[in-house]
Amino acid sequence: MTTLPSTPRDVGEALAAEGYLADAALRTAVFLAGALEQPLLLEGEAGVGKTELASALAAATGARLIRLQCHEGIDQHQALYDWDYARQLLALRATAEGIDEGELFSRRFLLRRPLLEALESAEPVVLLIDEIDRADDEFEAFLLELLSEFQVTIPELGTIRARRRPLVVLTSNRTRELHDALKRRCLYHWIDYPTREREAEIVRVRAPGVEEEIVARVCDAVLRLRDSELYKLPGVGETIQWARALTALGDGDLDATLGVALKVREDLDRVRSEGVLEGV
């Protein structure tokens, strides 16, 4: 498996060097995922840094990041493997002309998708299975063999085991409840919105050069927005971008830049009509 630092504290320092600030609980969860060789399931609202953690882990450990973006209707042919039908057809034509092209369903004609790529990689890999909650029940069931045994079965080729176990990170925005069978195969961690102080620290790290006054105003404004009844709350990424936008604008106008933080018209209208940001 991808080698992680030897203590949770060291994990946190390695992530911080890549600009990702993890609290003690998250540092411990990441450390245990490596020590126990178990996948790590991260749940939380959109924008709290779940996907970013996998990227930071890959950078911190020198591993290759392989990402599988889940979506409705995804299946094993998009996630694991497929066959190069065009080349198989050419091989059939060659066979008809007396040229032996060998077995059609062999490695020669196999197209590796992200999961198989991760299992067969000789180099360290962080495998990100992003937004697993967007996939359906059948795809969840398909993942169970991979998550428990770090192997997959391809009917034409048999069982393929990992050359070296990837560090697996799954993320979920909890748009639906995941099944217990999948959860039991993973370590679990919920990532919440950061405290106001931690978020300010994140902005300072990710947007160096932003004045302290802007950092304070943006973090205060985001805190108010998250306390409001909105359709889509701003994530940490929006906080960072808002601070950068105010710096670029130069006059600190929160209302003029509100579209950096909020992406739903009804939310914009509510915040403006109710004066949510007055006095910030």
C-alpha positions as CSV (number, residue, x, y, z in Angstrom):
1,M,0.0,0.0,0.0
2,T,1.0,3.6,-0.4
3,T,3.3,4.4,2.5
4,L,2.0,7.1,4.9
5,P,4.0,8.9,7.6
6,S,4.4,6.9,10.8
7,T,2.1,8.8,13.2
8,P,-1.2,10.8,12.8
9,R,0.8,14.0,13.7
10,D,3.2,13.3,10.8
11,V,0.3,12.7,8.5
12,G,-1.1,16.1,9.4
13,E,2.3,17.8,8.8
14,A,2.6,16.1,5.4
15,L,-0.9,17.2,4.4
16,A,-0.2,20.7,5.7
17,A,2.9,20.9,3.5
18,E,0.5,20.4,0.5
19,G,-1.8,23.2,1.8
20,Y,-4.4,20.9,3.4
21,L,-5.1,21.5,7.0
22,A,-6.6,18.4,8.7
23,D,-7.9,18.3,12.3
24,A,-6.8,15.6,14.7
25,A,-9.7,13.3,14.0
26,L,-9.2,13.3,10.2
27,R,-5.4,12.9,10.6
28,T,-6.1,9.8,12.7
29,A,-8.6,8.4,10.2
30,V,-6.1,8.8,7.4
31,F,-3.3,7.2,9.4
32,L,-5.5,4.2,10.3
33,A,-6.5,3.7,6.7
34,G,-2.9,3.2,5.8
35,A,-2.0,1.2,9.0
36,L,-5.0,-1.2,8.7
37,E,-5.0,-1.2,4.9
38,Q,-8.6,-0.3,4.7
39,P,-10.5,2.0,2.4
40,L,-11.5,5.3,3.9
41,L,-15.1,6.6,3.4
42,L,-15.5,10.3,3.8
43,E,-18.9,11.8,4.1
44,G,-19.9,15.5,4.5
45,E,-21.5,18.4,2.7
46,A,-20.2,19.4,-0.7
47,G,-17.2,21.7,-0.5
48,V,-15.8,20.6,2.8
49,G,-12.6,19.1,1.3
50,K,-13.3,15.4,0.8
51,T,-12.0,15.2,-2.8
52,E,-9.2,17.6,-2.0
53,L,-7.9,15.3,0.7
54,A,-7.2,12.5,-1.8
55,S,-5.3,14.9,-4.0
56,A,-3.3,16.2,-1.0
57,L,-2.6,12.6,0.1
58,A,-1.2,11.7,-3.3
59,A,1.0,14.7,-3.4
60,A,2.2,14.2,0.2
61,T,3.2,10.6,-0.4
62,G,4.4,10.9,-4.0
63,A,1.7,8.5,-5.1
64,R,-0.2,8.6,-8.4
65,L,-3.8,9.8,-8.0
66,I,-6.3,7.7,-10.0
67,R,-9.8,9.1,-9.8
68,L,-13.1,7.4,-10.6
69,Q,-15.9,9.9,-10.9
70,C,-19.2,8.1,-10.1
71,H,-22.5,9.0,-11.8
72,E,-25.9,7.6,-12.3
73,G,-25.8,4.4,-14.4
74,I,-22.0,3.8,-14.0
75,D,-21.1,0.2,-14.5
76,Q,-18.0,-2.1,-14.5
77,H,-17.2,-1.4,-18.1
78,Q,-16.7,2.3,-17.3
79,A,-15.1,1.7,-14.0
80,L,-13.0,-1.5,-14.4
81,Y,-12.5,-2.7,-17.9
82,D,-13.8,-2.9,-21.4
83,W,-12.8,-4.6,-24.7
84,D,-11.4,-2.8,-27.7
85,Y,-14.1,-3.9,-30.1
86,A,-12.6,-2.0,-33.0
87,R,-9.3,-3.9,-32.7
88,Q,-11.2,-7.2,-32.2
89,L,-13.1,-6.6,-35.4
90,L,-9.9,-6.0,-37.3
91,A,-8.5,-9.2,-35.8
92,L,-11.5,-11.2,-36.9
93,R,-11.0,-9.9,-40.5
94,A,-7.4,-10.8,-40.3
95,T,-8.3,-14.3,-39.1
96,A,-10.7,-14.7,-42.0
97,E,-7.7,-13.9,-44.3
98,G,-5.7,-16.7,-42.7
99,I,-3.7,-14.6,-40.2
100,D,-3.8,-15.9,-36.6
101,E,-4.5,-13.0,-34.2
102,G,-4.9,-15.2,-31.2
103,E,-7.7,-15.2,-28.5
104,L,-10.0,-12.2,-28.9
105,F,-10.7,-11.9,-25.2
106,S,-7.1,-11.6,-24.1
107,R,-5.0,-9.0,-22.5
108,R,-4.1,-7.7,-25.9
109,F,-7.6,-6.3,-26.5
110,L,-8.3,-5.2,-22.9
111,L,-9.0,-1.6,-22.1
112,R,-8.1,-0.8,-18.5
113,R,-10.4,1.6,-16.7
114,P,-9.5,3.4,-13.4
115,L,-10.2,0.5,-11.0
116,L,-8.1,-2.0,-12.9
117,E,-5.4,0.7,-13.5
118,A,-5.1,1.1,-9.8
119,L,-4.9,-2.6,-9.0
120,E,-2.3,-3.3,-11.6
121,S,-0.1,-0.3,-11.0
122,A,3.4,-1.1,-9.9
123,E,3.8,2.4,-8.4
124,P,2.0,3.7,-5.2
125,V,-1.5,4.8,-5.9
126,V,-4.2,6.8,-4.2
127,L,-7.5,5.6,-5.7
128,L,-10.3,8.1,-5.3
129,I,-13.8,6.8,-5.8
130,D,-15.6,10.2,-5.9
131,E,-19.3,10.7,-5.0
132,I,-20.1,7.0,-4.6
133,D,-23.6,8.2,-3.5
134,R,-24.3,9.1,-7.2
135,A,-24.0,5.5,-8.3
136,D,-26.7,2.9,-7.9
137,D,-27.1,-0.2,-5.6
138,E,-25.7,-2.6,-8.3
139,F,-22.5,-0.6,-8.6
140,E,-22.1,-0.6,-4.8
141,A,-22.4,-4.4,-4.8
142,F,-19.9,-4.6,-7.5
143,L,-17.3,-2.7,-5.4
144,L,-17.5,-5.0,-2.4
145,E,-14.9,-7.5,-3.7
146,L,-12.5,-4.7,-4.5
147,L,-12.9,-3.0,-1.1
148,S,-12.6,-6.2,1.0
149,E,-10.0,-8.3,-0.9
150,F,-8.3,-5.7,-3.2
151,Q,-9.1,-7.9,-6.2
152,V,-11.7,-8.1,-9.0
153,T,-13.0,-10.8,-11.2
154,I,-13.2,-10.5,-15.0
155,P,-15.1,-13.4,-16.4
156,E,-12.8,-13.8,-19.5
157,L,-9.6,-13.5,-17.5
158,G,-10.4,-14.7,-14.0
159,T,-9.4,-13.0,-10.7
160,I,-7.0,-10.2,-10.7
161,R,-5.3,-9.2,-7.5
162,A,-3.6,-5.9,-6.6
163,R,0.1,-5.8,-7.4
164,R,0.3,-3.4,-4.4
165,R,-2.7,-2.2,-2.5
166,P,-3.8,1.3,-3.4
167,L,-4.9,3.7,-0.7
168,V,-8.6,3.9,-1.4
169,V,-10.6,7.0,-0.6
170,L,-14.4,7.1,-1.2
171,T,-16.4,10.3,-0.9
172,S,-20.1,10.8,-0.5
173,N,-22.2,13.9,-0.3
174,R,-24.9,11.8,1.3
175,T,-27.5,12.4,-1.4
176,R,-28.6,8.8,-0.5
177,E,-27.8,6.4,2.2
178,L,-25.0,3.9,1.4
179,H,-25.5,0.2,2.2
180,D,-24.1,-1.3,5.4
181,A,-22.1,-3.9,3.4
182,L,-20.1,-1.2,1.8
183,K,-19.7,0.8,5.0
184,R,-18.4,-2.3,6.9
185,R,-15.5,-2.6,4.5
186,C,-14.4,1.0,5.2
187,L,-13.2,3.2,7.9
188,Y,-15.6,6.1,8.3
189,H,-15.1,9.8,8.9
190,W,-17.5,12.7,8.7
191,I,-16.0,16.0,7.5
192,D,-17.9,19.0,8.8
193,Y,-17.6,22.6,8.0
194,P,-14.6,24.0,9.8
195,T,-14.9,26.4,12.7
196,R,-14.5,30.1,11.8
197,E,-11.0,30.2,13.2
198,R,-9.9,27.1,11.2
199,E,-11.5,28.4,8.1
200,A,-9.6,31.7,8.4
201,E,-6.4,29.6,8.8
202,I,-7.3,27.7,5.6
203,V,-7.8,30.9,3.7
204,R,-4.4,32.2,4.8
205,V,-2.7,29.1,3.6
206,R,-4.6,28.7,0.3
207,A,-4.8,32.4,-0.6
208,P,-1.6,33.9,0.6
209,G,-1.4,37.7,0.3
210,V,-5.0,38.3,1.2
211,E,-5.2,41.0,3.8
212,E,-6.3,40.0,7.3
213,E,-9.3,42.4,7.1
214,I,-10.7,40.6,4.1
215,V,-10.0,37.1,5.6
216,A,-12.0,38.2,8.7
217,R,-14.9,39.7,6.7
218,V,-15.2,36.7,4.4
219,C,-15.2,34.2,7.2
220,D,-17.7,36.2,9.2
221,A,-19.9,36.4,6.1
222,V,-19.7,32.7,5.3
223,L,-20.6,31.9,8.9
224,R,-23.8,33.9,8.6
225,L,-24.7,32.3,5.2
226,R,-24.3,28.8,6.7
227,D,-26.6,29.8,9.6
228,S,-29.3,30.8,7.1
229,E,-31.8,28.5,5.5
230,L,-30.3,28.3,2.0
231,Y,-30.6,25.7,-0.8
232,K,-26.8,25.5,-1.2
233,L,-24.4,26.5,1.5
234,P,-21.0,27.8,0.5
235,G,-18.1,25.3,0.9
236,V,-14.6,26.1,1.9
237,G,-13.6,26.4,-1.7
238,E,-16.1,29.3,-2.1
239,T,-14.7,31.0,1.0
240,I,-11.2,30.9,-0.5
241,Q,-12.5,32.2,-3.9
242,W,-14.5,34.9,-2.2
243,A,-11.4,36.2,-0.4
244,R,-9.5,36.2,-3.7
245,A,-12.4,38.0,-5.5
246,L,-12.6,40.8,-2.9
247,T,-8.8,41.2,-3.2
248,A,-9.0,41.5,-6.9
249,L,-11.9,43.9,-6.8
250,G,-10.2,46.1,-4.3
251,D,-13.2,47.7,-2.6
252,G,-14.4,44.8,-0.4
253,D,-18.0,44.9,-1.8
254,L,-19.6,41.7,-0.4
255,D,-22.8,42.1,-2.3
256,A,-21.2,42.6,-5.7
257,T,-19.2,39.4,-5.2
258,L,-22.0,37.3,-3.6
259,G,-22.2,35.1,-6.7
260,V,-18.8,33.7,-5.9
261,A,-20.2,32.2,-2.7
262,L,-23.8,31.4,-3.7
263,K,-24.8,29.6,-6.9
264,V,-28.6,29.5,-6.6
265,R,-30.8,32.5,-7.6
266,E,-33.2,31.9,-4.7
267,D,-30.3,32.0,-2.2
268,L,-29.0,35.3,-3.7
269,D,-32.5,36.8,-3.5
270,R,-33.1,35.7,0.1
271,V,-29.7,36.9,1.4
272,R,-30.2,40.3,-0.2
273,S,-33.9,40.7,0.7
274,E,-33.3,39.6,4.3
275,G,-30.1,41.6,4.8
276,V,-28.2,38.6,6.0
277,L,-24.9,40.2,5.5
278,E,-25.7,43.6,6.9
279,G,-23.0,44.9,9.3
280,V,-20.4,42.4,8.1
